[in-house]
């Protein structure tokens, strides 16, 4: 049986003493986390992480695994945080927003893409799986940053897409993203305030998918939206009229005319629009989002 002296000797032999390399790594590990800690109580931690990720061009976990931060980067981060404290969304500060597997350019000319709209795309794609010959023609109404059109173009290799918006400023942003994704030959941008314009009338009976995240917030509710939304995001992309149904109603009434038999209309709606949709389009499917709120309507043209 070994004695206590022998055990102590073995323990000393197996122990690893920290060296200077480990010390430097610890200093690097605390560089990013120290900056994040300084923002506590100033802006949400997730916003601070988002800003620092883009500033350092790293993924979130790398903020905590030794990513170095230069003095110049530290100063710039402080300026970005100061801007975020004014209420400006972090996506507009870094001029980038994620959407599914994309990172898209955004600024205050366009709405910041939301997870609910990612879900709209995913659900629409799921329904297209039952469409013969895969979609050949897709219209994205109210394209904004181009997020929906670009995401669909990347997943529907043979489809042509028409991205429509009432704002020429928004179309300029969409064009930037379309070109960055090398989709200029497949995604056409169209300026239109409704579906009853010559360019779109010519598509009647030919569209496989008409998809839209339109303005759907009731006008009176704009004033009580989160400050970051109501003060910084474009009202044109939010305000859906007195009941929020102005564009939604137009899409439900005019949209089916564009669809070919078997074509699909997919629209993101406000949680208060369930009854309106069922009254206007009794055969439409109304679905809830992942939070349990009414959010989507799907309408198939049968004849």
C-alpha positions in Angstrom: 0.0 0.0 0.0 1.4 3.4 -0.9 1.9 6.0 1.8 0.8 9.6 1.8 4.3 10.8 0.7 4.0 8.7 -2.5 0.5 10.0 -3.3 1.7 13.6 -2.8 4.6 13.0 -5.2 2.3 11.5 -7.8 0.0 14.4 -7.5 2.8 16.9 -7.9 4.0 15.0 -11.0 0.6 15.0 -12.6 -0.2 18.7 -11.8 0.0 21.3 -14.7 1.2 24.7 -13.8 -0.2 27.7 -15.8 2.4 29.2 -18.2 2.6 32.6 -19.9 0.7 31.3 -22.9 -2.3 30.5 -20.8 -2.1 33.9 -19.2 -2.1 35.6 -22.6 -5.1 33.5 -23.7 -7.0 34.5 -20.5 -6.2 38.2 -21.3 -7.5 37.7 -24.8 -10.6 35.9 -23.6 -11.5 38.8 -21.3 -10.9 41.5 -24.0 -14.3 41.0 -25.7 -16.2 40.0 -22.6 -14.9 43.1 -20.8 -16.4 45.3 -23.5 -19.7 43.4 -23.3 -19.8 43.8 -19.5 -19.3 47.5 -19.9 -22.6 47.6 -21.8 -24.7 46.0 -19.0 -27.7 48.2 -18.3 -27.0 50.3 -21.3 -28.3 48.1 -24.2 -29.5 44.5 -24.3 -26.7 41.9 -24.1 -27.8 40.4 -27.4 -27.5 43.8 -29.1 -24.0 44.3 -27.7 -23.0 40.8 -28.9 -24.4 41.5 -32.4 -22.5 44.8 -32.7 -19.2 43.2 -31.5 -19.7 40.2 -33.8 -19.9 42.4 -36.8 -17.1 44.7 -35.7 -14.7 41.8 -35.2 -16.2 39.7 -38.1 -16.5 36.6 -35.8 -19.3 34.3 -34.7 -21.0 34.7 -31.3 -19.1 31.9 -29.6 -15.8 33.4 -30.7 -16.4 36.5 -28.5 -15.8 34.2 -25.6 -12.9 32.2 -26.9 -9.9 34.5 -27.1 -10.7 36.8 -30.0 -8.4 39.8 -29.7 -9.7 43.4 -29.7 -7.6 46.3 -30.8 -7.8 49.7 -29.1 -9.3 51.2 -32.3 -11.9 48.5 -32.4 -12.7 49.1 -28.7 -13.2 52.8 -29.4 -15.4 52.1 -32.4 -17.5 49.6 -30.4 -18.1 52.3 -27.8 -19.4 54.6 -30.5 -21.7 52.0 -31.8 -23.1 51.3 -28.4 -23.7 55.0 -27.9 -25.7 55.0 -31.1 -27.6 52.0 -30.1 -28.6 53.7 -26.8 -30.5 56.3 -28.9 -32.8 53.6 -30.0 -31.4 53.0 -33.5 -31.6 49.2 -34.3 -28.3 47.5 -34.3 -29.0 46.1 -37.8 -29.1 49.6 -39.1 -25.9 50.5 -37.3 -23.9 47.7 -38.8 -26.1 47.8 -42.0 -26.6 44.0 -42.0 -29.3 41.6 -41.0 -29.6 37.8 -41.0 -32.3 36.0 -43.0 -32.2 32.3 -43.0 -28.7 31.5 -44.3 -28.2 35.0 -45.7 -26.6 38.2 -44.4 -28.2 41.1 -46.2 -27.5 44.8 -46.4 -30.2 46.9 -44.7 -30.6 50.5 -43.8 -33.5 52.8 -42.9 -35.1 52.5 -46.3 -36.2 49.0 -45.6 -37.8 46.9 -42.9 -35.5 44.7 -40.8 -36.2 41.1 -41.7 -38.0 39.1 -38.9 -38.0 35.4 -37.9 -41.7 35.3 -38.7 -40.9 36.1 -42.3 -38.3 33.4 -42.4 -41.0 31.0 -41.3 -43.3 32.3 -44.1 -40.7 31.3 -46.6 -40.1 27.9 -45.0 -43.9 27.1 -44.9 -44.4 28.3 -48.5 -41.5 26.1 -49.7 -43.1 23.1 -47.8 -46.3 23.6 -49.8 -44.5 23.9 -53.1 -43.2 20.4 -52.6 -46.6 19.2 -53.8 -46.6 21.4 -56.9 -45.8 19.5 -60.1 -42.7 20.6 -62.2 -41.5 23.0 -59.4 -42.3 26.7 -59.6 -41.2 28.5 -62.7 -42.5 32.0 -61.8 -42.6 33.6 -58.3 -43.7 37.1 -57.4 -42.6 38.7 -54.1 -44.9 41.6 -53.4 -43.4 44.2 -51.0 -39.9 42.9 -51.3 -38.1 45.5 -49.2 -34.5 44.3 -48.7 -35.2 41.5 -51.2 -34.9 38.9 -48.5 -37.8 36.7 -49.5 -37.0 36.8 -53.3 -33.4 36.1 -52.7 -34.0 33.2 -50.3 -36.5 31.6 -52.7 -34.1 32.1 -55.7 -31.4 30.3 -53.9 -33.7 27.3 -53.1 -35.7 27.2 -56.4 -32.9 26.9 -58.9 -35.0 27.0 -62.0 -37.5 29.7 -61.0 -37.7 33.3 -62.2 -38.6 35.9 -59.6 -40.2 39.3 -59.8 -39.6 41.4 -56.7 -42.2 44.2 -56.4 -42.2 47.3 -54.1 -44.0 50.6 -53.8 -40.8 52.3 -52.7 -38.0 53.1 -55.2 -35.7 53.6 -52.2 -36.4 50.1 -51.0 -35.8 48.7 -54.5 -32.4 50.3 -54.5 -31.6 48.3 -51.4 -33.0 45.1 -52.9 -30.9 45.6 -56.0 -27.8 45.9 -53.9 -28.6 42.5 -52.3 -29.6 40.8 -55.5 -26.3 41.8 -57.1 -24.3 40.8 -54.1 -25.9 37.3 -54.3 -25.2 37.2 -58.1 -28.9 36.8 -58.9 -29.4 39.7 -61.3 -30.3 37.4 -64.2 -33.1 35.7 -62.3 -34.6 38.3 -60.0 -36.3 41.3 -61.7 -37.2 44.3 -59.7 -40.5 46.2 -60.4 -41.8 49.4 -58.9 -45.6 49.1 -58.4 -48.2 50.2 -55.7 -50.6 47.3 -56.4 -51.1 44.2 -58.6 -53.1 46.1 -61.2 -50.2 47.5 -63.2 -49.3 46.5 -66.8 -46.2 44.6 -65.8 -48.1 42.4 -63.4 -51.4 42.2 -65.4 -49.4 40.4 -68.1 -48.6 37.7 -65.6 -52.2 36.7 -64.9 -52.7 33.0 -64.9 -49.0 32.3 -65.0 -47.6 32.7 -61.5 -46.8 29.6 -59.4 -46.2 31.5 -56.1 -47.3 34.9 -55.0 -45.7 35.6 -51.6 -45.8 38.7 -49.5 -44.9 40.3 -46.2 -47.0 43.4 -46.7 -47.6 46.4 -44.4 -50.2 45.1 -42.0 -50.0 47.1 -38.8 -53.2 49.0 -38.1 -52.5 52.8 -38.4 -53.5 53.6 -34.8 -51.1 51.0 -33.5 -48.0 52.5 -35.1 -47.8 55.0 -32.2 -47.5 52.3 -29.6 -45.0 50.1 -31.4 -41.6 49.6 -29.9 -39.6 52.9 -30.1 -36.9 51.3 -32.2 -39.6 50.3 -34.8 -41.8 53.4 -34.9 -38.9 55.9 -35.0 -36.5 54.1 -37.3 -38.2 51.6 -39.6 -40.0 52.9 -42.7 -43.7 53.6 -42.0 -44.6 52.7 -45.5 -43.4 49.1 -44.7 -45.5 49.0 -41.5 -48.8 50.9 -41.9 -51.5 48.7 -43.4 -54.3 51.3 -43.2 -57.0 51.8 -40.5 -57.4 48.1 -39.8 -54.1 47.0 -41.2 -55.9 45.1 -44.0 -55.5 47.5 -47.0 -52.7 45.6 -48.7 -53.7 42.2 -47.3 -57.2 42.6 -48.7 -55.8 43.7 -52.1 -53.6 40.6 -52.2 -56.5 38.2 -51.3 -58.8 39.8 -53.9 -56.4 40.4 -56.8 -53.7 37.9 -56.1 -55.5 34.7 -57.3 -55.9 36.3 -60.8 -52.1 36.1 -61.2 -51.9 32.5 -60.1 -52.0 29.6 -62.5 -54.3 26.7 -61.5 -52.6 25.0 -58.5 -50.6 28.2 -57.8 -50.2 29.4 -54.2 -50.7 32.7 -52.5 -48.7 33.0 -49.2 -49.1 36.2 -47.0 -47.9 37.2 -43.6 -50.7 39.0 -41.6 -51.4 40.6 -38.3 -52.7 38.5 -35.4 -56.0 40.4 -35.6 -56.7 39.5 -39.2 -58.0 36.0 -38.8 -61.7 36.8 -39.2 -61.1 39.3 -42.0 -59.2 36.6 -44.0 -61.8 33.9 -43.4 -64.6 36.3 -44.5 -62.8 37.5 -47.6 -61.3 34.1 -48.6 -63.3 31.3 -46.9 -61.1 28.5 -48.5 -57.8 30.0 -47.3 -55.7 28.3 -44.6 -54.9 30.6 -41.6 -52.0 29.4 -39.5 -50.3 30.5 -36.3 -46.7 31.4 -35.9 -44.3 29.6 -33.5 -45.5 31.9 -30.7 -49.1 30.8 -31.2 -50.3 34.0 -32.8 -52.3 34.1 -36.1 -49.6 35.1 -38.7 -50.0 33.4 -42.1 -52.6 32.8 -44.8 -52.2 30.3 -47.6 -54.6 30.2 -50.5 -54.4 27.8 -53.4 -56.1 28.5 -56.8 -57.9 25.4 -57.7 -59.3 26.3 -61.1 
